[in-house]
Amino acid sequence: MYVNDIKNGTTAKDGDPIILKQSPGTALVDGQNLLGPYVGKFCMNIAIEKAKKVGIGLVAARRSNHFGIAGYYSIKAVEKDLIGWAVC
């Protein structure tokens, strides 16, 4: 599915997500229409960093694509002794 999305141009293959706005515990990310798993990992890493610093990390993404199994991102937080919640 992801390969086909790149081949037919519905998903971007180059670039990086960007943080549009943020506060100590939140962020809004523009996924630049990149692959969802790439954007999801980017967002969860930000959420983990923020949660470690201030106790919560809430990150929303826009202009992204299907990000796969949501549990993967939650497990990333659990591995850092946090509670993770990922939704699409």
PDB file with one MODEL, atoms N, CA, C and O in Angstrom:
MODEL        1
ATOM      1  N   MET A   1       0.821  -1.186   0.000  1.00  0.00           N
ATOM      2  CA  MET A   1       0.000   0.000   0.000  1.00  0.00           C
ATOM      3  C   MET A   1       0.871   1.259   0.000  1.00  0.00           C
ATOM      4  O   MET A   1       0.649   2.179  -0.787  1.00  0.00           O
ATOM      5  N   TYR A   2       1.861   1.284   0.892  1.00  0.00           N
ATOM      6  CA  TYR A   2       2.701   2.488   1.002  1.00  0.00           C
ATOM      7  C   TYR A   2       3.520   2.708  -0.265  1.00  0.00           C
ATOM      8  O   TYR A   2       3.664   3.840  -0.725  1.00  0.00           O
ATOM      9  N   VAL A   3       4.056   1.628  -0.829  1.00  0.00           N
ATOM     10  CA  VAL A   3       4.843   1.741  -2.059  1.00  0.00           C
ATOM     11  C   VAL A   3       3.975   2.265  -3.189  1.00  0.00           C
ATOM     12  O   VAL A   3       4.398   3.136  -3.948  1.00  0.00           O
ATOM     13  N   ASN A   4       2.770   1.741  -3.304  1.00  0.00           N
ATOM     14  CA  ASN A   4       1.857   2.211  -4.352  1.00  0.00           C
ATOM     15  C   ASN A   4       1.506   3.685  -4.167  1.00  0.00           C
ATOM     16  O   ASN A   4       1.409   4.427  -5.144  1.00  0.00           O
ATOM     17  N   ASP A   5       1.316   4.113  -2.913  1.00  0.00           N
ATOM     18  CA  ASP A   5       1.007   5.521  -2.658  1.00  0.00           C
ATOM     19  C   ASP A   5       2.137   6.433  -3.118  1.00  0.00           C
ATOM     20  O   ASP A   5       1.889   7.520  -3.640  1.00  0.00           O
ATOM     21  N   ILE A   6       3.362   5.997  -2.926  1.00  0.00           N
ATOM     22  CA  ILE A   6       4.504   6.791  -3.392  1.00  0.00           C
ATOM     23  C   ILE A   6       4.590   6.754  -4.919  1.00  0.00           C
ATOM     24  O   ILE A   6       4.813   7.782  -5.559  1.00  0.00           O
ATOM     25  N   LYS A   7       4.413   5.566  -5.495  1.00  0.00           N
ATOM     26  CA  LYS A   7       4.491   5.443  -6.956  1.00  0.00           C
ATOM     27  C   LYS A   7       3.447   6.285  -7.667  1.00  0.00           C
ATOM     28  O   LYS A   7       3.739   6.893  -8.696  1.00  0.00           O
ATOM     29  N   ASN A   8       2.223   6.328  -7.129  1.00  0.00           N
ATOM     30  CA  ASN A   8       1.170   7.090  -7.818  1.00  0.00           C
ATOM     31  C   ASN A   8       1.102   8.550  -7.367  1.00  0.00           C
ATOM     32  O   ASN A   8       0.233   9.299  -7.812  1.00  0.00           O
ATOM     33  N   GLY A   9       2.016   8.950  -6.489  1.00  0.00           N
ATOM     34  CA  GLY A   9       2.124  10.358  -6.122  1.00  0.00           C
ATOM     35  C   GLY A   9       1.160  10.847  -5.067  1.00  0.00           C
ATOM     36  O   GLY A   9       1.097  12.049  -4.808  1.00  0.00           O
ATOM     37  N   THR A  10       0.400   9.949  -4.445  1.00  0.00           N
ATOM     38  CA  THR A  10      -0.526  10.403  -3.400  1.00  0.00           C
ATOM     39  C   THR A  10       0.186  10.632  -2.071  1.00  0.00           C
ATOM     40  O   THR A  10      -0.364  11.264  -1.170  1.00  0.00           O
ATOM     41  N   THR A  11       1.410  10.118  -1.950  1.00  0.00           N
ATOM     42  CA  THR A  11       2.220  10.306  -0.746  1.00  0.00           C
ATOM     43  C   THR A  11       3.593  10.815  -1.158  1.00  0.00           C
ATOM     44  O   THR A  11       4.199  10.314  -2.106  1.00  0.00           O
ATOM     45  N   ALA A  12       4.074  11.819  -0.432  1.00  0.00           N
ATOM     46  CA  ALA A  12       5.405  12.370  -0.718  1.00  0.00           C
ATOM     47  C   ALA A  12       6.485  11.414  -0.234  1.00  0.00           C
ATOM     48  O   ALA A  12       6.301  10.712   0.761  1.00  0.00           O
ATOM     49  N   LYS A  13       7.601  11.389  -0.931  1.00  0.00           N
ATOM     50  CA  LYS A  13       8.698  10.507  -0.530  1.00  0.00           C
ATOM     51  C   LYS A  13       9.906  11.266   0.014  1.00  0.00           C
ATOM     52  O   LYS A  13      10.801  10.650   0.594  1.00  0.00           O
ATOM     53  N   ASP A  14       9.952  12.552  -0.153  1.00  0.00           N
ATOM     54  CA  ASP A  14      11.096  13.343   0.293  1.00  0.00           C
ATOM     55  C   ASP A  14      10.653  14.442   1.249  1.00  0.00           C
ATOM     56  O   ASP A  14       9.560  14.995   1.122  1.00  0.00           O
ATOM     57  N   GLY A  15      11.517  14.745   2.200  1.00  0.00           N
ATOM     58  CA  GLY A  15      11.246  15.824   3.137  1.00  0.00           C
ATOM     59  C   GLY A  15      11.147  15.307   4.561  1.00  0.00           C
ATOM     60  O   GLY A  15      11.377  14.131   4.841  1.00  0.00           O
ATOM     61  N   ASP A  16      10.802  16.210   5.435  1.00  0.00           N
ATOM     62  CA  ASP A  16      10.657  15.899   6.851  1.00  0.00           C
ATOM     63  C   ASP A  16       9.427  16.606   7.396  1.00  0.00           C
ATOM     64  O   ASP A  16       9.057  17.675   6.911  1.00  0.00           O
ATOM     65  N   PRO A  17       8.792  16.017   8.401  1.00  0.00           N
ATOM     66  CA  PRO A  17       7.693  16.723   9.069  1.00  0.00           C
ATOM     67  C   PRO A  17       8.251  17.983   9.732  1.00  0.00           C
ATOM     68  O   PRO A  17       9.432  18.053  10.069  1.00  0.00           O
ATOM     69  N   ILE A  18       7.379  18.973   9.911  1.00  0.00           N
ATOM     70  CA  ILE A  18       7.809  20.194  10.587  1.00  0.00           C
ATOM     71  C   ILE A  18       6.854  20.521  11.731  1.00  0.00           C
ATOM     72  O   ILE A  18       5.652  20.262  11.659  1.00  0.00           O
ATOM     73  N   ILE A  19       7.413  21.088  12.769  1.00  0.00           N
ATOM     74  CA  ILE A  19       6.604  21.526  13.907  1.00  0.00           C
ATOM     75  C   ILE A  19       6.077  22.919  13.580  1.00  0.00           C
ATOM     76  O   ILE A  19       6.851  23.851  13.363  1.00  0.00           O
ATOM     77  N   LEU A  20       4.755  23.050  13.548  1.00  0.00           N
ATOM     78  CA  LEU A  20       4.133  24.334  13.247  1.00  0.00           C
ATOM     79  C   LEU A  20       3.971  25.206  14.485  1.00  0.00           C
ATOM     80  O   LEU A  20       4.227  26.410  14.456  1.00  0.00           O
ATOM     81  N   LYS A  21       3.543  24.575  15.569  1.00  0.00           N
ATOM     82  CA  LYS A  21       3.348  25.283  16.836  1.00  0.00           C
ATOM     83  C   LYS A  21       3.696  24.324  17.957  1.00  0.00           C
ATOM     84  O   LYS A  21       3.564  23.107  17.822  1.00  0.00           O
ATOM     85  N   GLN A  22       4.145  24.900  19.075  1.00  0.00           N
ATOM     86  CA  GLN A  22       4.381  24.033  20.232  1.00  0.00           C
ATOM     87  C   GLN A  22       4.368  24.841  21.519  1.00  0.00           C
ATOM     88  O   GLN A  22       4.596  26.050  21.531  1.00  0.00           O
ATOM     89  N   SER A  23       4.095  24.135  22.584  1.00  0.00           N
ATOM     90  CA  SER A  23       4.181  24.652  23.942  1.00  0.00           C
ATOM     91  C   SER A  23       5.018  23.628  24.707  1.00  0.00           C
ATOM     92  O   SER A  23       5.449  22.635  24.121  1.00  0.00           O
ATOM     93  N   PRO A  24       5.256  23.844  25.990  1.00  0.00           N
ATOM     94  CA  PRO A  24       6.060  22.851  26.713  1.00  0.00           C
ATOM     95  C   PRO A  24       5.498  21.425  26.661  1.00  0.00           C
ATOM     96  O   PRO A  24       6.268  20.465  26.687  1.00  0.00           O
ATOM     97  N   GLY A  25       4.172  21.271  26.587  1.00  0.00           N
ATOM     98  CA  GLY A  25       3.587  19.931  26.602  1.00  0.00           C
ATOM     99  C   GLY A  25       2.841  19.525  25.348  1.00  0.00           C
ATOM    100  O   GLY A  25       2.292  18.425  25.290  1.00  0.00           O
ATOM    101  N   THR A  26       2.809  20.398  24.331  1.00  0.00           N
ATOM    102  CA  THR A  26       2.042  20.090  23.121  1.00  0.00           C
ATOM    103  C   THR A  26       2.803  20.492  21.864  1.00  0.00           C
ATOM    104  O   THR A  26       3.748  21.278  21.911  1.00  0.00           O
ATOM    105  N   ALA A  27       2.368  19.934  20.746  1.00  0.00           N
ATOM    106  CA  ALA A  27       2.927  20.327  19.452  1.00  0.00           C
ATOM    107  C   ALA A  27       1.919  20.019  18.350  1.00  0.00           C
ATOM    108  O   ALA A  27       1.125  19.084  18.453  1.00  0.00           O
ATOM    109  N   LEU A  28       1.971  20.822  17.302  1.00  0.00           N
ATOM    110  CA  LEU A  28       1.210  20.583  16.081  1.00  0.00           C
ATOM    111  C   LEU A  28       2.230  20.380  14.976  1.00  0.00           C
ATOM    112  O   LEU A  28       3.089  21.231  14.742  1.00  0.00           O
ATOM    113  N   VAL A  29       2.128  19.238  14.296  1.00  0.00           N
ATOM    114  CA  VAL A  29       3.100  18.856  13.270  1.00  0.00           C
ATOM    115  C   VAL A  29       2.418  18.820  11.904  1.00  0.00           C
ATOM    116  O   VAL A  29       1.300  18.324  11.766  1.00  0.00           O
ATOM    117  N   ASP A  30       3.106  19.352  10.904  1.00  0.00           N
ATOM    118  CA  ASP A  30       2.682  19.209   9.514  1.00  0.00           C
ATOM    119  C   ASP A  30       3.481  18.050   8.942  1.00  0.00           C
ATOM    120  O   ASP A  30       4.705  18.122   8.836  1.00  0.00           O
ATOM    121  N   GLY A  31       2.787  16.985   8.574  1.00  0.00           N
ATOM    122  CA  GLY A  31       3.447  15.800   8.064  1.00  0.00           C
ATOM    123  C   GLY A  31       3.954  15.913   6.646  1.00  0.00           C
ATOM    124  O   GLY A  31       4.582  14.982   6.142  1.00  0.00           O
ATOM    125  N   GLN A  32       3.695  17.042   5.981  1.00  0.00           N
ATOM    126  CA  GLN A  32       4.188  17.276   4.618  1.00  0.00           C
ATOM    127  C   GLN A  32       3.757  16.181   3.640  1.00  0.00           C
ATOM    128  O   GLN A  32       4.429  15.938   2.637  1.00  0.00           O
ATOM    129  N   ASN A  33       2.624  15.518   3.941  1.00  0.00           N
ATOM    130  CA  ASN A  33       2.083  14.436   3.114  1.00  0.00           C
ATOM    131  C   ASN A  33       3.048  13.256   2.986  1.00  0.00           C
ATOM    132  O   ASN A  33       3.008  12.514   2.004  1.00  0.00           O
ATOM    133  N   LEU A  34       3.909  13.094   3.983  1.00  0.00           N
ATOM    134  CA  LEU A  34       4.880  11.990   3.972  1.00  0.00           C
ATOM    135  C   LEU A  34       4.241  10.694   4.465  1.00  0.00           C
ATOM    136  O   LEU A  34       3.086  10.682   4.892  1.00  0.00           O
ATOM    137  N   LEU A  35       4.999   9.616   4.402  1.00  0.00           N
ATOM    138  CA  LEU A  35       4.519   8.323   4.883  1.00  0.00           C
ATOM    139  C   LEU A  35       4.089   8.420   6.344  1.00  0.00           C
ATOM    140  O   LEU A  35       4.812   8.970   7.175  1.00  0.00           O
ATOM    141  N   GLY A  36       2.926   7.892   6.646  1.00  0.00           N
ATOM    142  CA  GLY A  36       2.377   7.948   7.987  1.00  0.00           C
ATOM    143  C   GLY A  36       3.270   7.378   9.073  1.00  0.00           C
ATOM    144  O   GLY A  36       3.394   7.997  10.130  1.00  0.00           O
ATOM    145  N   PRO A  37       3.909   6.206   8.864  1.00  0.00           N
ATOM    146  CA  PRO A  37       4.782   5.677   9.909  1.00  0.00           C
ATOM    147  C   PRO A  37       5.962   6.599  10.225  1.00  0.00           C
ATOM    148  O   PRO A  37       6.403   6.674  11.372  1.00  0.00           O
ATOM    149  N   TYR A  38       6.460   7.284   9.232  1.00  0.00           N
ATOM    150  CA  TYR A  38       7.566   8.227   9.447  1.00  0.00           C
ATOM    151  C   TYR A  38       7.083   9.414  10.286  1.00  0.00           C
ATOM    152  O   TYR A  38       7.752   9.829  11.232  1.00  0.00           O
ATOM    153  N   VAL A  39       5.930   9.947   9.931  1.00  0.00           N
ATOM    154  CA  VAL A  39       5.354  11.073  10.672  1.00  0.00           C
ATOM    155  C   VAL A  39       4.955  10.630  12.079  1.00  0.00           C
ATOM    156  O   VAL A  39       5.171  11.362  13.045  1.00  0.00           O
ATOM    157  N   GLY A  40       4.379   9.444  12.194  1.00  0.00           N
ATOM    158  CA  GLY A  40       3.975   8.925  13.504  1.00  0.00           C
ATOM    159  C   GLY A  40       5.143   8.785  14.457  1.00  0.00           C
ATOM    160  O   GLY A  40       5.043   9.165  15.624  1.00  0.00           O
ATOM    161  N   LYS A  41       6.252   8.243  13.970  1.00  0.00           N
ATOM    162  CA  LYS A  41       7.438   8.090  14.808  1.00  0.00           C
ATOM    163  C   LYS A  41       7.992   9.461  15.207  1.00  0.00           C
ATOM    164  O   LYS A  41       8.384   9.664  16.356  1.00  0.00           O
ATOM    165  N   PHE A  42       8.021  10.390  14.263  1.00  0.00           N
ATOM    166  CA  PHE A  42       8.462  11.760  14.535  1.00  0.00           C
ATOM    167  C   PHE A  42       7.632  12.370  15.657  1.00  0.00           C
ATOM    168  O   PHE A  42       8.175  12.951  16.596  1.00  0.00           O
ATOM    169  N   CYS A  43       6.311  12.233  15.552  1.00  0.00           N
ATOM    170  CA  CYS A  43       5.402  12.799  16.554  1.00  0.00           C
ATOM    171  C   CYS A  43       5.548  12.121  17.912  1.00  0.00           C
ATOM    172  O   CYS A  43       5.564  12.797  18.941  1.00  0.00           O
ATOM    173  N   MET A  44       5.655  10.797  17.925  1.00  0.00           N
ATOM    174  CA  MET A  44       5.789  10.104  19.206  1.00  0.00           C
ATOM    175  C   MET A  44       7.093  10.464  19.892  1.00  0.00           C
ATOM    176  O   MET A  44       7.132  10.580  21.117  1.00  0.00           O
ATOM    177  N   ASN A  45       8.151  10.641  19.133  1.00  0.00           N
ATOM    178  CA  ASN A  45       9.417  11.063  19.738  1.00  0.00           C
ATOM    179  C   ASN A  45       9.289  12.431  20.396  1.00  0.00           C
ATOM    180  O   ASN A  45       9.842  12.657  21.473  1.00  0.00           O
ATOM    181  N   ILE A  46       8.572  13.333  19.762  1.00  0.00           N
ATOM    182  CA  ILE A  46       8.335  14.652  20.356  1.00  0.00           C
ATOM    183  C   ILE A  46       7.496  14.507  21.621  1.00  0.00           C
ATOM    184  O   ILE A  46       7.803  15.108  22.650  1.00  0.00           O
ATOM    185  N   ALA A  47       6.438  13.708  21.539  1.00  0.00           N
ATOM    186  CA  ALA A  47       5.553  13.509  22.697  1.00  0.00           C
ATOM    187  C   ALA A  47       6.329  12.926  23.879  1.00  0.00           C
ATOM    188  O   ALA A  47       6.126  13.345  25.019  1.00  0.00           O
ATOM    189  N   ILE A  48       7.199  11.980  23.620  1.00  0.00           N
ATOM    190  CA  ILE A  48       8.004  11.369  24.676  1.00  0.00           C
ATOM    191  C   ILE A  48       8.935  12.404  25.314  1.00  0.00           C
ATOM    192  O   ILE A  48       9.038  12.481  26.538  1.00  0.00           O
ATOM    193  N   GLU A  49       9.602  13.190  24.488  1.00  0.00           N
ATOM    194  CA  GLU A  49      10.499  14.229  25.012  1.00  0.00           C
ATOM    195  C   GLU A  49       9.742  15.204  25.912  1.00  0.00           C
ATOM    196  O   GLU A  49      10.203  15.544  27.002  1.00  0.00           O
ATOM    197  N   LYS A  50       8.584  15.646  25.447  1.00  0.00           N
ATOM    198  CA  LYS A  50       7.787  16.606  26.213  1.00  0.00           C
ATOM    199  C   LYS A  50       7.281  15.989  27.514  1.00  0.00           C
ATOM    200  O   LYS A  50       7.319  16.633  28.562  1.00  0.00           O
ATOM    201  N   ALA A  51       6.809  14.747  27.452  1.00  0.00           N
ATOM    202  CA  ALA A  51       6.296  14.083  28.652  1.00  0.00           C
ATOM    203  C   ALA A  51       7.388  13.903  29.699  1.00  0.00           C
ATOM    204  O   ALA A  51       7.142  14.052  30.896  1.00  0.00           O
ATOM    205  N   LYS A  52       8.585  13.586  29.245  1.00  0.00           N
ATOM    206  CA  LYS A  52       9.706  13.434  30.186  1.00  0.00           C
ATOM    207  C   LYS A  52      10.034  14.752  30.882  1.00  0.00           C
ATOM    208  O   LYS A  52      10.444  14.762  32.043  1.00  0.00           O
ATOM    209  N   LYS A  53       9.851  15.870  30.166  1.00  0.00           N
ATOM    210  CA  LYS A  53      10.198  17.184  30.714  1.00  0.00           C
ATOM    211  C   LYS A  53       9.099  17.781  31.590  1.00  0.00           C
ATOM    212  O   LYS A  53       9.376  18.299  32.672  1.00  0.00           O
ATOM    213  N   VAL A  54       7.838  17.708  31.118  1.00  0.00           N
ATOM    214  CA  VAL A  54       6.764  18.423  31.832  1.00  0.00           C
ATOM    215  C   VAL A  54       5.610  17.540  32.293  1.00  0.00           C
ATOM    216  O   VAL A  54       4.657  18.040  32.891  1.00  0.00           O
ATOM    217  N   GLY A  55       5.677  16.237  32.027  1.00  0.00           N
ATOM    218  CA  GLY A  55       4.641  15.338  32.518  1.00  0.00           C
ATOM    219  C   GLY A  55       3.568  14.964  31.514  1.00  0.00           C
ATOM    220  O   GLY A  55       2.795  14.037  31.756  1.00  0.00           O
ATOM    221  N   ILE A  56       3.506  15.673  30.383  1.00  0.00           N
ATOM    222  CA  ILE A  56       2.559  15.327  29.320  1.00  0.00           C
ATOM    223  C   ILE A  56       3.156  15.706  27.978  1.00  0.00           C
ATOM    224  O   ILE A  56       3.868  16.703  27.858  1.00  0.00           O
ATOM    225  N   GLY A  57       2.862  14.912  26.990  1.00  0.00           N
ATOM    226  CA  GLY A  57       3.287  15.202  25.628  1.00  0.00           C
ATOM    227  C   GLY A  57       2.147  14.880  24.690  1.00  0.00           C
ATOM    228  O   GLY A  57       1.908  13.714  24.377  1.00  0.00           O
ATOM    229  N   LEU A  58       1.447  15.893  24.242  1.00  0.00           N
ATOM    230  CA  LEU A  58       0.303  15.733  23.344  1.00  0.00           C
ATOM    231  C   LEU A  58       0.673  16.324  21.993  1.00  0.00           C
ATOM    232  O   LEU A  58       0.905  17.527  21.880  1.00  0.00           O
ATOM    233  N   VAL A  59       0.728  15.485  20.976  1.00  0.00           N
ATOM    234  CA  VAL A  59       1.149  15.932  19.654  1.00  0.00           C
ATOM    235  C   VAL A  59       0.094  15.533  18.631  1.00  0.00           C
ATOM    236  O   VAL A  59      -0.335  14.380  18.580  1.00  0.00           O
ATOM    237  N   ALA A  60      -0.315  16.495  17.820  1.00  0.00           N
ATOM    238  CA  ALA A  60      -1.266  16.245  16.736  1.00  0.00           C
ATOM    239  C   ALA A  60      -0.554  16.464  15.406  1.00  0.00           C
ATOM    240  O   ALA A  60       0.292  17.349  15.280  1.00  0.00           O
ATOM    241  N   ALA A  61      -0.903  15.650  14.420  1.00  0.00           N
ATOM    242  CA  ALA A  61      -0.317  15.778  13.088  1.00  0.00           C
ATOM    243  C   ALA A  61      -1.408  16.046  12.067  1.00  0.00           C
ATOM    244  O   ALA A  61      -2.521  15.529  12.168  1.00  0.00           O
ATOM    245  N   ARG A  62      -1.071  16.852  11.098  1.00  0.00           N
ATOM    246  CA  ARG A  62      -1.956  17.032   9.949  1.00  0.00           C
ATOM    247  C   ARG A  62      -1.134  16.824   8.689  1.00  0.00           C
ATOM    248  O   ARG A  62       0.097  16.848   8.714  1.00  0.00           O
ATOM    249  N   ARG A  63      -1.850  16.617   7.579  1.00  0.00           N
ATOM    250  CA  ARG A  63      -1.204  16.330   6.289  1.00  0.00           C
ATOM    251  C   ARG A  63      -0.242  15.145   6.396  1.00  0.00           C
ATOM    252  O   ARG A  63       0.923  15.230   6.008  1.00  0.00           O
ATOM    253  N   SER A  64      -0.761  14.047   6.930  1.00  0.00           N
ATOM    254  CA  SER A  64      -0.019  12.804   7.016  1.00  0.00           C
ATOM    255  C   SER A  64      -0.840  11.725   6.327  1.00  0.00           C
ATOM    256  O   SER A  64      -1.873  12.015   5.724  1.00  0.00           O
ATOM    257  N   ASN A  65      -0.391  10.502   6.413  1.00  0.00           N
ATOM    258  CA  ASN A  65      -1.080   9.371   5.791  1.00  0.00           C
ATOM    259  C   ASN A  65      -1.193   8.232   6.788  1.00  0.00           C
ATOM    260  O   ASN A  65      -0.722   8.337   7.921  1.00  0.00           O
ATOM    261  N   HIS A  66      -1.819   7.145   6.364  1.00  0.00           N
ATOM    262  CA  HIS A  66      -2.023   5.987   7.232  1.00  0.00           C
ATOM    263  C   HIS A  66      -0.730   5.656   7.962  1.00  0.00           C
ATOM    264  O   HIS A  66       0.325   5.523   7.342  1.00  0.00           O
ATOM    265  N   PHE A  67      -0.816   5.525   9.286  1.00  0.00           N
ATOM    266  CA  PHE A  67       0.417   5.360  10.057  1.00  0.00           C
ATOM    267  C   PHE A  67       0.628   3.966  10.609  1.00  0.00           C
ATOM    268  O   PHE A  67       1.485   3.760  11.469  1.00  0.00           O
ATOM    269  N   GLY A  68      -0.136   3.015  10.130  1.00  0.00           N
ATOM    270  CA  GLY A  68       0.084   1.624  10.508  1.00  0.00           C
ATOM    271  C   GLY A  68      -0.568   1.263  11.828  1.00  0.00           C
ATOM    272  O   GLY A  68      -1.628   1.786  12.172  1.00  0.00           O
ATOM    273  N   ILE A  69       0.064   0.378  12.554  1.00  0.00           N
ATOM    274  CA  ILE A  69      -0.480  -0.154  13.803  1.00  0.00           C
ATOM    275  C   ILE A  69      -0.263   0.858  14.922  1.00  0.00           C
ATOM    276  O   ILE A  69       0.876   1.143  15.290  1.00  0.00           O
ATOM    277  N   ALA A  70      -1.338   1.396  15.459  1.00  0.00           N
ATOM    278  CA  ALA A  70      -1.246   2.430  16.499  1.00  0.00           C
ATOM    279  C   ALA A  70      -0.512   1.934  17.741  1.00  0.00           C
ATOM    280  O   ALA A  70       0.167   2.710  18.413  1.00  0.00           O
ATOM    281  N   GLY A  71      -0.644   0.663  18.043  1.00  0.00           N
ATOM    282  CA  GLY A  71       0.007   0.113  19.224  1.00  0.00           C
ATOM    283  C   GLY A  71       1.520   0.247  19.201  1.00  0.00           C
ATOM    284  O   GLY A  71       2.151   0.309  20.256  1.00  0.00           O
ATOM    285  N   TYR A  72       2.110   0.292  18.013  1.00  0.00           N
ATOM    286  CA  TYR A  72       3.559   0.451  17.888  1.00  0.00           C
ATOM    287  C   TYR A  72       4.017   1.726  18.600  1.00  0.00           C
ATOM    288  O   TYR A  72       5.019   1.717  19.315  1.00  0.00           O
ATOM    289  N   TYR A  73       3.287   2.806  18.402  1.00  0.00           N
ATOM    290  CA  TYR A  73       3.664   4.097  18.973  1.00  0.00           C
ATOM    291  C   TYR A  73       3.455   4.107  20.491  1.00  0.00           C
ATOM    292  O   TYR A  73       4.253   4.685  21.229  1.00  0.00           O
ATOM    293  N   SER A  74       2.401   3.478  20.939  1.00  0.00           N
ATOM    294  CA  SER A  74       2.162   3.370  22.375  1.00  0.00           C
ATOM    295  C   SER A  74       3.279   2.592  23.065  1.00  0.00           C
ATOM    296  O   SER A  74       3.721   2.956  24.154  1.00  0.00           O
ATOM    297  N   ILE A  75       3.723   1.535  22.430  1.00  0.00           N
ATOM    298  CA  ILE A  75       4.812   0.729  22.994  1.00  0.00           C
ATOM    299  C   ILE A  75       6.089   1.558  23.118  1.00  0.00           C
ATOM    300  O   ILE A  75       6.845   1.388  24.074  1.00  0.00           O
ATOM    301  N   LYS A  76       6.334   2.448  22.165  1.00  0.00           N
ATOM    302  CA  LYS A  76       7.521   3.316  22.239  1.00  0.00           C
ATOM    303  C   LYS A  76       7.496   4.145  23.518  1.00  0.00           C
ATOM    304  O   LYS A  76       8.536   4.340  24.147  1.00  0.00           O
ATOM    305  N   ALA A  77       6.333   4.630  23.905  1.00  0.00           N
ATOM    306  CA  ALA A  77       6.210   5.398  25.153  1.00  0.00           C
ATOM    307  C   ALA A  77       6.407   4.492  26.363  1.00  0.00           C
ATOM    308  O   ALA A  77       7.091   4.869  27.315  1.00  0.00           O
ATOM    309  N   VAL A  78       5.817   3.310  26.334  1.00  0.00           N
ATOM    310  CA  VAL A  78       5.952   2.361  27.447  1.00  0.00           C
ATOM    311  C   VAL A  78       7.422   1.996  27.665  1.00  0.00           C
ATOM    312  O   VAL A  78       7.863   1.841  28.804  1.00  0.00           O
ATOM    313  N   GLU A  79       8.169   1.859  26.588  1.00  0.00           N
ATOM    314  CA  GLU A  79       9.599   1.546  26.700  1.00  0.00           C
ATOM    315  C   GLU A  79      10.370   2.646  27.434  1.00  0.00           C
ATOM    316  O   GLU A  79      11.468   2.407  27.937  1.00  0.00           O
ATOM    317  N   LYS A  80       9.802   3.838  27.493  1.00  0.00           N
ATOM    318  CA  LYS A  80      10.429   4.966  28.205  1.00  0.00           C
ATOM    319  C   LYS A  80       9.749   5.223  29.554  1.00  0.00           C
ATOM    320  O   LYS A  80       9.877   6.308  30.121  1.00  0.00           O
ATOM    321  N   ASP A  81       9.019   4.214  30.066  1.00  0.00           N
ATOM    322  CA  ASP A  81       8.305   4.298  31.342  1.00  0.00           C
ATOM    323  C   ASP A  81       7.210   5.363  31.340  1.00  0.00           C
ATOM    324  O   ASP A  81       6.979   6.029  32.349  1.00  0.00           O
ATOM    325  N   LEU A  82       6.543   5.514  30.204  1.00  0.00           N
ATOM    326  CA  LEU A  82       5.434   6.453  30.056  1.00  0.00           C
ATOM    327  C   LEU A  82       4.192   5.694  29.621  1.00  0.00           C
ATOM    328  O   LEU A  82       4.271   4.538  29.206  1.00  0.00           O
ATOM    329  N   ILE A  83       3.056   6.346  29.719  1.00  0.00           N
ATOM    330  CA  ILE A  83       1.825   5.805  29.158  1.00  0.00           C
ATOM    331  C   ILE A  83       1.659   6.405  27.786  1.00  0.00           C
ATOM    332  O   ILE A  83       1.677   7.627  27.639  1.00  0.00           O
ATOM    333  N   GLY A  84       1.498   5.571  26.778  1.00  0.00           N
ATOM    334  CA  GLY A  84       1.351   6.062  25.407  1.00  0.00           C
ATOM    335  C   GLY A  84      -0.022   5.775  24.863  1.00  0.00           C
ATOM    336  O   GLY A  84      -0.621   4.736  25.143  1.00  0.00           O
ATOM    337  N   TRP A  85      -0.516   6.719  24.073  1.00  0.00           N
ATOM    338  CA  TRP A  85      -1.821   6.574  23.433  1.00  0.00           C
ATOM    339  C   TRP A  85      -1.708   7.160  22.050  1.00  0.00           C
ATOM    340  O   TRP A  85      -1.375   8.336  21.909  1.00  0.00           O
ATOM    341  N   ALA A  86      -1.974   6.377  21.023  1.00  0.00           N
ATOM    342  CA  ALA A  86      -1.884   6.852  19.649  1.00  0.00           C
ATOM    343  C   ALA A  86      -3.204   6.561  18.941  1.00  0.00           C
ATOM    344  O   ALA A  86      -3.726   5.448  19.012  1.00  0.00           O
ATOM    345  N   VAL A  87      -3.730   7.558  18.266  1.00  0.00           N
ATOM    346  CA  VAL A  87      -4.989   7.409  17.534  1.00  0.00           C
ATOM    347  C   VAL A  87      -4.851   8.053  16.160  1.00  0.00           C
ATOM    348  O   VAL A  87      -4.005   8.917  15.927  1.00  0.00           O
ATOM    349  N   CYS A  88      -5.706   7.601  15.274  1.00  0.00           N
ATOM    350  CA  CYS A  88      -5.708   8.141  13.926  1.00  0.00           C
ATOM    351  C   CYS A  88      -7.125   8.546  13.570  1.00  0.00           C
ATOM    352  O   CYS A  88      -7.368   9.033  12.466  1.00  0.00           O
TER     353      CYS A  88
ENDMDL
END
